[in-house]
Amino acid sequence: MGDGDASLPPSQERRIADTELAYQSDDSDESDSANNVTWAPGDGICPSTAQFNRCCEAKFDQWSTAASTPPPGSESSQYYIQSFLDLLQDVPSFLHSPPKDINIAGGRRSYLTLTSTLQIQTTDNPDCDQPEKPIDYYQCLGRPSPATYETKADTPLPVAIPVSANPLRAGYLTNIVLAWSYIISSRWVEIMQLAGMESQMLLDHDTRIEECFWDIVTQSGWVARVKWNQGVFYSPWMLRSEDDKKERRGDRTPVASNSSLAFDILLDFCVSEGLEGELIIGLAAVLFLTSRNAPSPKFAPPILNLGIPRSSTKKELVWHQLFQSIDKCMFLSCTQDALDSVLCSVFFDPSIPCNLMGAASLGVRKALSKGGEVDLQQLLNAITNIKPQLSILWAGVLCSHQATSFLKLTFRNLPPINLAAALWTNTAQSFLQIAYESSDVPEPITPRANEFQTSYFCRSVISVPWSPAPPFGATPISNLSLEVRAHLAHIHIPRSWRIYWNLTSGKQVPASATHYLTPVHIDGIHQSYSTEHANEMPYPESEQRPADEQSWAATSRLFNWHRGYDDGIWLDDGSGDVDAIRRRQRHAWMVDPFDDDSDEEVEETKHRELDVEGISRWKGEVERFS
């Protein structure tokens, strides 16, 4: 995803989450063999068993309490809708008033994509020469073929919204999902037409939405498409059953798109049948049709031959507020990894460092599990308590049978990060967003979190680190690169944002007003949980090993990200112990697993001939930042 993608430098962009590692328990022999890389708790990089256990227990207690304590008001559908609307408050609207010649790309059998830029102001210091950070983000405006869903036997759905409601009705949910697909695609046609694009809604001949709504949406009696640059693209939210092997080419007629009328028909039906929970969840399920981290959704067969109820005037205002938010939903949904990253952010704790990330995940997973599997209703209960803005989104992926993919990303691998979406939705996804207090760190030392933040924000072209968790430890200011050292006092942190259209000419045009942010302050990073009375017994290897591998992945990706962009890394914690630094440099969680030279012995500096050219370059850098 360009500058906005969470990744390592190009030389390190191979996935490492599945790399096998050898875990070494407290009482096993250490080994520095390149063929048998091992580690041990409390070895200077890995937390001790007591620290691991204390972190795991703290998250277990937090999520156990959240799962068993429903928040006040959660028995009402309005509670969930209002929370979701709060999430969307600052999200821009989809393709709103674009200028001519915006940067759209797409060809036959490819996606129609729009590239735009988010500009983040990161410091108020007038002396800073890099006060803003640009991030490119990509949006899917059309797809080469409709999305598909698998037909699953009519079995009970795993969760309910509201929590106290009756079980959801699977067949009706499928109908409602298909109806939302039509409604959002209708709105897509309307917006694309306003933007001057050749977009159409087509219905089967002799059908009208007022008379044949359910036949049209359940029997694939419609097509939403746009023609662009000699190609045909379909709405990103157009959904078909996998049983429809090929798009029908029957007699279809262009009609005026009317998303408002379609929504009124759906709302009247759901209110009359007591399907408000299914109505909320159906919207979320359709928004995830653009996800690249989840498999195709699975739904029960739709119910056919439904009637259209009479229009009712007794409708709560919140339902119409939900419909008015559709443009914002579309903006978020079509942005690459945006919804996925927002969804996974519910588990992010900015106070837990990368080497304890697996311990935290293990604690959450154990708190929500019954019989070794995550209890999905308990999961939704806890999310509703901890971050109610995300409960509708989680209910959508749970009822689409897609949650397993996101839980694996969160508990075993590393979740997607989209810093732009984090700022639009005011959700914390990465340590880059957090103002870490460092009053307890002596002046010549700076926390690694502040160093890595500064490294990211003071450079215009640098990718988001893959790990959401902050680095642990601190380092002398004298150990920082010249560029980071020059910017450290500027205190770079996201302070405001504004989006821009990118034109084919290379110019940029403002696409929104400036939105100001309230920084989230954290009093330090819990590298050392209090270990008084902590359990010293390690967890079973079946639990410990996946947790350690996730911590290893987070730590390795984060520190090797810094190594790649900062011309190396020296793990000096200020103690002056060179032998300890060397051991940390060779640690399995620190070496670059794809760099053949990374495991070489760190040697004392040897005498070399005077490098006059190198000294001149260094002198120029010093003068630049002095």
Phi, psi and omega per residue, in radians:
M1 nan 0.611 3.116
G2 1.043 -2.437 -3.120
D3 -1.114 -0.475 -3.101
G4 -1.460 -0.139 -3.071
D5 -1.395 2.452 3.097
A6 -1.467 1.831 -3.041
S7 -2.787 3.014 3.035
L8 -1.573 3.008 2.999
P9 -0.974 2.806 -3.045
P10 -0.907 -0.615 -3.102
S11 -1.234 -0.190 -3.057
Q12 -2.167 0.305 -2.999
E13 -1.479 0.364 3.037
R14 -1.507 2.432 -3.118
R15 -1.142 2.398 -3.093
I16 -2.179 0.089 -3.049
A17 -1.099 -0.497 -3.066
D18 -1.693 0.076 -3.131
T19 -1.101 2.332 -3.126
E20 -1.381 2.390 3.107
L21 -2.219 2.733 3.107
A22 -1.774 2.032 -3.135
Y23 -1.543 2.350 -3.126
Q24 -2.000 2.106 -3.139
S25 -1.324 3.050 -3.054
D26 -0.993 -0.625 -3.000
D27 -1.748 0.212 -3.134
S28 -1.628 2.840 -3.104
D29 -1.368 2.437 3.094
E30 -1.310 2.670 3.116
S31 -2.559 2.332 3.084
D32 -1.823 0.217 -3.116
S33 -1.096 2.332 3.133
A34 -1.120 -0.399 -3.114
N35 -1.605 -0.118 -3.110
N36 -2.488 1.153 -3.084
V37 -1.221 2.205 -3.087
T38 -2.311 2.966 3.057
W39 -2.587 2.977 -3.115
A40 -2.535 2.546 3.089
P41 -1.004 2.409 3.099
G42 1.300 0.393 -3.075
D43 -1.588 0.213 3.130
G44 1.817 -0.403 3.049
I45 -2.018 -0.899 3.079
C46 -1.329 2.466 3.057
P47 -1.181 2.754 3.075
S48 -1.209 2.882 3.108
T49 -1.040 -0.687 -3.139
A50 -1.133 -0.722 3.116
Q51 -1.166 -0.743 3.093
F52 -1.016 -0.847 -3.088
N53 -1.141 -0.698 -3.128
R54 -1.132 -0.725 3.101
C55 -1.113 -0.811 -3.139
C56 -1.050 -0.770 -3.122
E57 -1.161 -0.645 3.136
A58 -1.115 -0.748 3.114
K59 -1.224 -0.618 3.076
F60 -1.034 -0.821 -3.126
D61 -1.112 -0.754 -3.117
Q62 -1.068 -0.840 -3.051
W63 -1.395 -0.486 3.039
S64 -1.121 -0.765 3.121
T65 -1.127 -0.750 -3.124
A66 -1.117 -0.641 -3.102
A67 -1.249 -0.427 -3.056
S68 -1.794 0.031 -3.071
T69 -2.222 1.560 3.138
P70 -1.140 2.379 -3.128
P71 -1.238 2.654 3.113
P72 -1.043 2.353 3.106
G73 1.643 -0.146 -3.044
S74 -1.309 -0.005 3.067
E75 -1.481 -0.019 -3.101
S76 -1.953 2.436 3.065
S77 -1.073 -0.572 -3.112
Q78 -1.083 -0.560 3.120
Y79 -1.045 -0.780 -3.100
Y80 -1.243 -0.708 -3.125
I81 -1.145 -0.792 -3.119
Q82 -1.120 -0.670 3.086
S83 -1.101 -0.709 3.118
F84 -1.163 -0.690 3.098
L85 -1.117 -0.604 3.074
D86 -1.085 -0.664 3.101
L87 -1.069 -0.630 -3.047
L88 -1.548 0.013 -2.962
Q89 -0.912 -0.799 -3.068
D90 -1.800 0.116 -3.136
V91 -1.280 2.310 3.100
P92 -1.162 2.918 3.103
S93 -1.580 2.587 -3.088
F94 -1.124 2.165 3.022
L95 0.789 0.882 -3.051
H96 -1.516 2.009 3.070
S97 0.878 0.987 3.141
P98 -1.289 2.581 3.017
P99 -1.321 3.052 3.071
K100 -1.280 2.724 3.034
D101 1.093 0.665 3.021
I102 -1.272 2.807 -2.980
N103 -1.388 1.430 3.113
I104 -1.881 2.402 3.114
A105 -2.336 2.605 3.096
G106 2.910 2.516 3.108
G107 -2.387 -3.059 -3.134
R108 -1.057 2.375 3.119
R109 1.114 0.401 3.069
S110 -2.276 3.028 -3.141
Y111 -1.489 2.613 3.030
L112 -1.567 2.006 -2.986
T113 -2.172 2.569 3.096
L114 -2.035 2.283 3.089
T115 -1.862 2.180 3.106
S116 -2.289 3.064 -3.076
T117 -2.272 2.373 2.982
L118 -1.775 2.227 3.118
Q119 -1.883 2.081 -3.103
I120 -1.882 2.165 2.979
Q121 -1.449 2.210 -3.012
T122 -2.021 -0.134 3.119
T123 -2.683 2.661 3.060
D124 -1.778 0.051 -3.084
N125 -1.229 2.081 -3.085
P126 -1.193 -0.294 -3.115
D127 -1.534 -0.087 -3.079
C128 -1.382 2.305 3.112
D129 -1.611 0.053 3.116
Q130 -2.396 1.093 -3.042
P131 -1.374 -0.199 -3.096
E132 -2.215 2.619 3.121
K133 -2.130 2.042 3.077
P134 -1.546 2.446 3.063
I135 -2.291 2.130 3.027
D136 -1.382 2.451 3.030
Y137 -2.317 2.673 -3.009
Y138 -2.079 2.429 -3.122
Q139 -2.227 2.413 3.110
C140 -1.528 1.985 3.107
L141 -1.639 -0.311 -3.138
G142 -2.931 2.742 -3.117
R143 -2.194 2.715 -3.069
P144 -1.225 -0.368 3.106
S145 -2.661 2.748 -3.119
P146 -1.122 2.694 2.997
A147 -1.200 2.741 -3.120
T148 -2.255 2.750 3.039
Y149 -2.236 2.668 3.080
E150 -1.562 2.529 3.083
T151 -1.539 2.156 -3.112
K152 -2.016 2.524 3.139
A153 -0.912 2.609 -3.090
D154 -1.244 1.462 3.133
T155 -1.948 2.761 -3.133
P156 -1.028 2.444 3.107
L157 -1.337 2.626 -2.942
P158 -1.333 -0.324 -3.063
V159 -2.402 2.994 3.087
A160 -2.453 2.553 2.997
I161 -2.318 2.263 -0.184
P162 -1.016 2.871 -3.078
V163 -1.021 -0.599 -3.090
S164 -1.519 0.038 -3.054
A165 -1.335 2.935 3.038
N166 -1.167 2.776 3.111
P167 -0.969 2.515 3.122
L168 -1.190 2.637 3.133
R169 -1.732 1.958 -2.947
A170 -1.060 -0.796 -3.110
G171 -1.097 -0.758 3.114
Y172 -1.133 -0.627 3.115
L173 -1.053 -0.709 3.118
T174 -1.054 -0.796 3.086
N175 -0.999 -0.756 -3.084
I176 -1.207 -0.662 3.058
V177 -1.052 -0.810 3.132
L178 -1.121 -0.593 3.100
A179 -1.186 -0.749 3.094
W180 -1.099 -0.650 3.082
S181 -1.004 -0.759 3.116
Y182 -1.173 -0.758 -3.090
I183 -1.097 -0.852 -3.111
I184 -1.190 -0.651 3.091
S185 -1.166 -0.604 3.054
S186 -1.097 -0.757 3.105
R187 -1.130 -0.642 3.079
W188 -1.036 -0.780 3.110
V189 -1.048 -0.794 -3.123
E190 -1.055 -0.776 -3.107
I191 -1.208 -0.721 3.133
M192 -1.117 -0.654 3.089
Q193 -1.147 -0.723 3.095
L194 -1.095 -0.506 3.125
A195 -1.437 0.043 3.093
G196 1.496 0.308 -3.120
M197 -1.750 2.698 -3.069
E198 -1.464 1.431 -3.064
S199 -2.025 2.565 -3.080
Q200 -2.480 2.611 2.875
M201 -1.901 2.192 3.134
L202 -2.077 2.373 3.080
L203 -2.051 2.709 3.028
D204 -0.970 2.559 -3.074
H205 -1.006 2.435 3.080
D206 1.142 0.538 3.020
T207 -2.137 2.509 3.101
R208 -2.254 2.430 -3.042
I209 -1.087 -0.542 -3.128
E210 -1.186 -0.460 -3.038
E211 -1.869 -0.514 -2.999
C212 -2.206 0.611 -2.998
F213 -0.942 -0.936 -3.039
W214 -1.229 -0.599 3.059
D215 -1.111 -0.710 -3.110
I216 -1.139 -0.791 -3.024
V217 -1.407 -0.496 -3.098
T218 -1.605 -0.275 -3.094
Q219 -2.031 0.458 3.065
S220 0.922 0.773 -3.098
G221 -1.597 0.433 -3.105
W222 -2.626 2.768 3.078
V223 -2.501 2.307 3.026
A224 -2.027 2.056 -3.028
R225 -2.512 2.866 3.066
V226 -2.403 2.464 3.046
K227 -1.781 2.252 -3.131
W228 -2.606 2.196 3.043
N229 0.921 0.857 3.089
Q230 1.167 0.271 3.078
G231 -2.132 2.783 3.092
V232 -2.034 2.251 -3.115
F233 -2.214 2.570 -3.116
Y234 -1.825 2.782 3.095
S235 -0.963 2.377 3.095
P236 -1.055 -0.293 -3.091
W237 -1.921 0.245 3.099
M238 -1.376 2.171 -2.989
L239 -2.110 2.390 3.101
R240 -2.355 2.653 3.011
S241 -1.239 2.538 3.068
E242 -1.090 -0.329 3.102
D243 -1.206 -0.373 3.037
D244 -1.421 1.483 -3.010
K245 -1.047 -0.573 -3.072
K246 -2.486 2.427 3.117
E247 -1.056 2.198 -3.110
R248 -1.184 2.483 -3.115
R249 -1.949 0.657 -3.075
G250 -1.307 -2.920 -3.087
D251 -1.402 1.820 -3.139
R252 -2.061 2.601 -3.044
T253 -2.141 2.298 3.041
P254 -1.110 2.397 3.118
V255 -2.316 2.816 3.050
A256 -1.232 2.194 -3.131
S257 -1.267 2.365 -3.110
N258 -2.460 1.445 -3.106
S259 -1.187 -0.559 -3.121
S260 -1.146 -0.763 3.110
L261 -1.096 -0.765 -3.138
A262 -1.091 -0.690 3.117
F263 -1.142 -0.721 3.130
D264 -1.062 -0.701 3.115
I265 -1.106 -0.780 3.139
L266 -1.136 -0.768 -3.113
L267 -1.106 -0.776 3.117
D268 -1.013 -0.751 -3.125
F269 -1.133 -0.821 -3.070
C270 -1.162 -0.688 3.114
V271 -1.152 -0.721 -3.114
S272 -1.200 -0.489 -3.094
E273 -1.777 0.058 -3.116
G274 1.170 0.687 -3.071
L275 -1.945 0.602 -3.106
E276 -1.100 -0.664 3.114
G277 -1.111 -0.767 3.104
E278 -1.113 -0.591 3.128
L279 -1.118 -0.744 3.128
I280 -1.160 -0.844 -3.058
I281 -1.180 -0.622 3.138
G282 -1.042 -0.673 3.097
L283 -1.063 -0.856 -3.119
A284 -1.064 -0.687 -3.130
A285 -1.073 -0.690 -3.136
V286 -1.214 -0.625 -3.129
L287 -1.091 -0.468 -3.124
F288 -1.538 0.122 3.066
L289 -1.129 -0.322 -3.127
T290 -1.589 -0.026 -3.062
S291 -1.178 2.436 3.040
R292 -1.819 0.100 -3.140
N293 -1.926 0.045 -3.098
A294 -2.238 2.619 3.068
P295 -1.286 3.068 3.081
S296 -1.039 2.472 3.118
P297 -1.171 2.790 3.092
K298 -2.148 2.279 -3.137
F299 -2.373 2.755 3.028
A300 -1.209 2.802 3.056
P301 -1.031 2.464 3.135
P302 -1.215 2.783 3.091
I303 -1.593 2.215 -3.061
L304 -1.684 2.872 3.031
N305 1.088 0.694 3.040
L306 -1.433 2.578 3.098
G307 -1.564 2.954 3.104
I308 -1.863 2.050 -3.086
P309 -1.276 2.876 3.053
R310 -1.180 2.595 3.135
S311 -1.178 2.373 -3.129
S312 -1.904 2.452 3.098
T313 -1.596 -0.162 -3.120
K314 -1.621 1.428 3.140
K315 -2.241 2.325 3.126
E316 -1.155 2.519 -3.107
L317 -1.030 -0.547 -3.043
V318 -1.103 -0.492 3.108
W319 -1.172 -0.694 3.110
H320 -1.270 -0.529 3.021
Q321 -1.122 -0.644 3.088
L322 -1.096 -0.773 3.132
F323 -1.136 -0.646 3.126
Q324 -1.151 -0.320 -3.138
S325 -1.547 0.005 -3.039
I326 -1.018 -0.685 -3.140
D327 -1.059 -0.635 3.104
K328 -1.256 -0.679 3.072
C329 -1.033 -0.756 -3.131
M330 -1.126 -0.714 3.120
F331 -1.039 -0.818 -3.115
L332 -1.197 -0.735 -3.077
S333 -1.145 -0.667 -3.063
C334 -1.448 -0.150 3.128
T335 -1.437 2.252 -3.032
Q336 -0.985 2.142 3.076
D337 1.165 0.114 -3.070
A338 -1.143 -1.009 -3.118
L339 -1.129 -0.648 -3.141
D340 -1.068 -0.764 -3.122
S341 -1.203 -0.679 3.092
V342 -1.103 -0.740 -3.137
L343 -1.017 -0.832 -3.068
C344 -1.332 -0.240 -3.087
S345 -1.166 -0.258 -3.125
V346 -1.077 -0.430 -3.109
F347 -1.653 -0.059 -3.075
F348 -1.326 2.228 3.059
D349 -2.142 1.860 -3.029
P350 -1.173 -0.173 -3.126
S351 -1.558 -0.120 -3.089
I352 -1.774 2.142 -3.092
P353 -1.300 2.943 -3.046
C354 -1.057 -0.562 -3.091
N355 -1.420 0.000 3.031
L356 -2.060 0.141 -3.093
M357 -1.054 -0.720 3.131
G358 -1.164 -0.620 3.104
A359 -1.105 -0.740 3.117
A360 -1.126 -0.760 3.134
S361 -1.076 -0.709 3.125
L362 -1.093 -0.725 3.127
G363 -1.098 -0.752 3.119
V364 -1.123 -0.791 -3.096
R365 -1.093 -0.736 -3.140
K366 -1.173 -0.597 -3.137
A367 -1.153 -0.523 -3.044
L368 -1.782 0.011 -3.013
S369 -1.707 2.552 2.984
K370 -2.322 2.151 -3.136
G371 1.130 0.529 3.097
G372 1.508 -0.092 3.138
E373 -2.098 2.544 3.111
V374 -1.160 2.202 3.071
D375 -1.376 1.995 -2.958
L376 -1.209 -0.592 3.084
Q377 -1.218 -0.663 3.055
Q378 -1.102 -0.685 3.081
L379 -1.018 -0.859 -3.124
L380 -1.147 -0.666 3.084
N381 -1.022 -0.797 -3.104
A382 -1.159 -0.738 3.136
I383 -1.119 -0.705 3.112
T384 -1.052 -0.570 3.118
N385 -1.383 -0.783 -3.029
I386 -1.392 -0.757 -3.122
K387 -2.551 1.410 -3.050
P388 -1.074 -0.377 3.119
Q389 -1.060 -0.404 -3.059
L390 -1.771 -0.009 -3.043
S391 -1.134 -0.666 3.121
I392 -1.134 -0.742 3.140
L393 -1.098 -0.758 3.125
W394 -1.164 -0.681 3.085
A395 -1.067 -0.631 3.130
G396 -1.104 -0.818 -3.125
V397 -1.294 -0.490 3.086
L398 -1.158 -0.781 -3.107
C399 -1.381 -0.197 3.037
S400 -1.649 0.026 -3.132
H401 1.056 0.708 3.118
Q402 -2.012 -0.051 -2.997
A403 -1.124 -0.553 -3.091
T404 -0.985 -0.708 -3.136
S405 -1.088 -0.740 -3.128
F406 -1.277 -0.591 3.088
L407 -1.179 -0.637 3.080
K408 -1.142 -0.747 3.094
L409 -1.020 -0.713 -3.033
T410 -1.389 -0.757 -3.000
F411 -1.651 -0.335 -3.073
R412 -2.140 -0.586 -3.134
N413 -1.925 -2.391 3.086
L414 -2.253 2.323 -3.070
P415 -1.258 2.717 3.048
P416 -1.168 2.613 3.111
I417 -2.202 2.246 3.029
N418 -2.288 1.736 -3.045
L419 -1.107 -0.584 3.101
A420 -1.086 -0.849 3.129
A421 -1.099 -0.610 3.116
A422 -1.071 -0.712 -3.131
L423 -1.300 -0.679 3.129
W424 -1.079 -0.661 -3.039
T425 -1.749 0.013 -3.125
N426 0.987 0.723 3.058
T427 -1.972 2.499 3.104
A428 -1.515 2.126 3.135
Q429 -2.087 -0.406 -2.993
S430 -2.526 2.660 3.081
F431 -1.086 -0.312 3.134
L432 -1.096 -0.391 -3.107
Q433 -1.539 -0.138 -2.914
I434 -1.770 2.388 3.018
A435 -1.579 1.760 -3.122
Y436 -1.493 2.181 3.080
E437 -1.351 2.439 -3.100
S438 -2.353 0.638 -3.104
S439 -1.166 -0.407 -3.106
D440 -1.552 0.007 3.134
V441 -1.681 2.220 -3.136
P442 -1.049 2.688 -2.963
E443 -0.973 -0.756 -3.090
P444 -1.274 -0.064 -3.091
I445 -1.976 2.518 3.063
T446 -2.287 2.489 3.085
P447 -1.065 2.510 3.097
R448 -1.051 -0.547 3.129
A449 -1.038 -0.763 3.121
N450 -1.171 -0.645 3.107
E451 -1.094 -0.841 -3.078
F452 -1.188 -0.660 3.074
Q453 -1.048 -0.842 -3.130
T454 -1.086 -0.720 3.125
S455 -1.015 -0.698 -3.127
Y456 -1.265 -0.841 -2.988
F457 -1.389 -0.395 -3.105
C458 -1.546 -0.007 3.087
R459 -2.033 2.281 -3.049
S460 -1.289 -0.591 -3.086
V461 -2.037 1.636 3.127
I462 -2.804 2.393 -3.047
S463 -1.423 2.779 3.067
V464 -1.205 2.297 3.085
P465 -1.072 2.506 -3.048
W466 -1.132 -0.622 -3.078
S467 -1.369 2.261 3.047
P468 -1.302 -0.495 -3.055
A469 -1.341 2.575 -3.121
P470 -1.305 2.795 3.023
P471 -1.253 2.697 3.086
F472 -1.639 2.867 2.989
G473 1.464 -3.091 -3.120
A474 -2.470 2.959 -3.136
T475 -2.630 2.650 3.088
P476 -1.071 2.500 3.107
I477 -1.040 -0.537 3.114
S478 -1.160 -0.284 3.132
N479 -1.526 -0.126 -3.120
L480 -1.336 2.693 3.025
S481 -1.159 2.796 -3.101
L482 -1.038 -0.708 -3.095
E483 -1.163 -0.788 3.125
V484 -1.151 -0.717 -3.133
R485 -1.077 -0.685 -3.121
A486 -1.171 -0.489 -3.065
H487 -1.772 -0.125 -3.014
L488 -1.026 -0.704 -3.100
A489 -1.284 -0.190 3.138
H490 -1.369 -0.220 3.088
I491 0.922 1.214 -3.139
H492 -1.320 2.149 3.103
I493 -2.746 2.542 3.134
P494 -1.005 2.188 -3.113
R495 -2.070 -0.538 3.073
S496 -2.804 2.871 3.117
W497 -2.538 2.758 3.074
R498 -2.674 2.482 -3.141
I499 -1.798 2.695 -3.089
Y500 -2.334 2.494 2.934
W501 -1.337 2.388 2.999
N502 -1.729 2.136 -3.126
L503 -1.616 2.756 3.128
T504 -1.117 -0.368 3.117
S505 -1.316 -0.203 -3.080
G506 1.726 -0.202 3.105
K507 -1.354 2.858 3.096
Q508 -2.169 2.453 -3.134
V509 -2.166 2.300 3.132
P510 -0.985 2.375 -3.139
A511 -2.021 -0.033 3.129
S512 -2.741 2.939 2.976
A513 -1.335 2.990 3.076
T514 -1.411 2.275 3.105
H515 -1.925 2.224 -3.102
Y516 -1.656 2.526 -3.052
L517 -1.962 2.648 3.006
T518 -1.828 1.914 -3.089
P519 -1.042 2.519 3.058
V520 -1.589 2.118 -3.101
H521 -1.736 2.331 3.113
I522 -2.184 2.301 -3.130
D523 -1.470 1.318 3.045
G524 1.444 3.032 -3.130
I525 -1.952 2.307 -3.051
H526 -1.395 1.155 3.062
Q527 -1.167 -0.639 -3.090
S528 -2.127 1.544 2.982
Y529 -1.052 2.601 3.070
S530 -1.013 2.168 -3.076
T531 -1.792 0.183 3.101
E532 -1.125 2.214 -3.116
H533 1.104 0.325 -3.141
A534 -1.301 2.608 3.088
N535 -1.211 2.201 -3.116
E536 -1.666 -0.034 -3.118
M537 -1.490 2.252 3.119
P538 -1.214 2.739 3.071
Y539 -1.271 2.814 3.057
P540 -0.963 2.585 -3.067
E541 -1.023 -0.549 3.135
S542 -1.103 -0.432 3.079
E543 -1.721 -0.688 -3.062
Q544 -1.195 -0.736 -3.049
R545 -1.093 -0.879 3.100
P546 -1.059 -0.635 3.123
A547 -1.126 -0.788 3.134
D548 -1.149 -0.624 -3.139
E549 -1.192 -0.595 3.072
Q550 -1.192 -0.733 3.093
S551 -1.089 -0.722 3.089
W552 -1.049 -0.803 -3.125
A553 -1.063 -0.787 -3.139
A554 -1.106 -0.785 -3.113
T555 -1.169 -0.818 -3.118
S556 -1.103 -0.821 -3.120
R557 -1.092 -0.696 -3.072
L558 -1.232 -0.874 -3.083
F559 -1.265 -0.546 3.082
N560 -1.344 -0.460 2.952
W561 -1.033 -0.822 -3.136
H562 -1.161 -0.713 3.125
R563 -1.038 -0.724 -3.089
G564 -1.198 -0.598 -3.074
Y565 -1.700 -0.264 -3.084
D566 -1.949 0.335 3.114
D567 1.011 0.785 3.079
G568 1.866 3.045 3.120
I569 -2.591 2.455 3.099
W570 -2.146 2.020 -2.971
L571 -1.461 0.999 3.115
D572 -1.523 2.092 3.136
D573 -1.695 0.142 3.133
G574 1.625 -0.064 -3.109
S575 -1.370 -0.374 -3.117
G576 1.395 0.091 -3.124
D577 -1.494 1.724 -3.063
V578 -1.146 -0.661 3.134
D579 -1.092 -0.717 3.118
A580 -1.154 -0.660 3.099
I581 -1.090 -0.752 3.133
R582 -1.064 -0.721 3.134
R583 -1.112 -0.707 3.117
R584 -1.152 -0.658 3.131
Q585 -1.075 -0.573 -3.090
R586 -1.612 -0.005 -3.061
H587 -1.098 2.502 -3.088
A588 -1.032 -0.517 -3.134
W589 -1.441 -0.158 -3.069
M590 -1.874 -0.566 -3.106
V591 -1.200 2.634 3.060
D592 -1.355 2.001 -3.066
P593 -1.163 -0.195 -3.127
F594 -1.944 0.150 3.136
D595 -1.895 1.984 -3.087
D596 -1.122 -0.387 -3.086
D597 -1.636 -0.094 -2.991
S598 -1.262 -0.376 -3.112
D599 -1.593 0.056 -3.121
E600 -1.197 2.668 -3.132
E601 -1.089 2.375 3.051
V602 -1.408 2.046 -3.020
E603 -1.834 2.808 3.027
E604 -1.118 2.630 3.119
T605 -1.162 2.285 -3.133
K606 -1.810 2.738 3.131
H607 -1.194 2.306 3.104
R608 -2.296 2.888 3.093
E609 -1.151 2.630 -3.105
L610 -1.106 2.181 -3.141
D611 -1.714 1.547 -3.058
V612 -1.103 -0.758 -3.133
E613 -1.096 -0.739 3.120
G614 -1.123 -0.673 3.119
I615 -1.129 -0.655 3.128
S616 -1.138 -0.734 3.099
R617 -1.106 -0.735 3.130
W618 -1.098 -0.737 3.139
K619 -1.081 -0.690 3.107
G620 -1.110 -0.685 3.102
E621 -1.133 -0.709 3.132
V622 -1.097 -0.784 -3.138
E623 -1.142 -0.573 -3.136
R624 -1.132 -0.706 -3.047
F625 -1.751 0.039 -3.140
S626 -1.556 nan nan
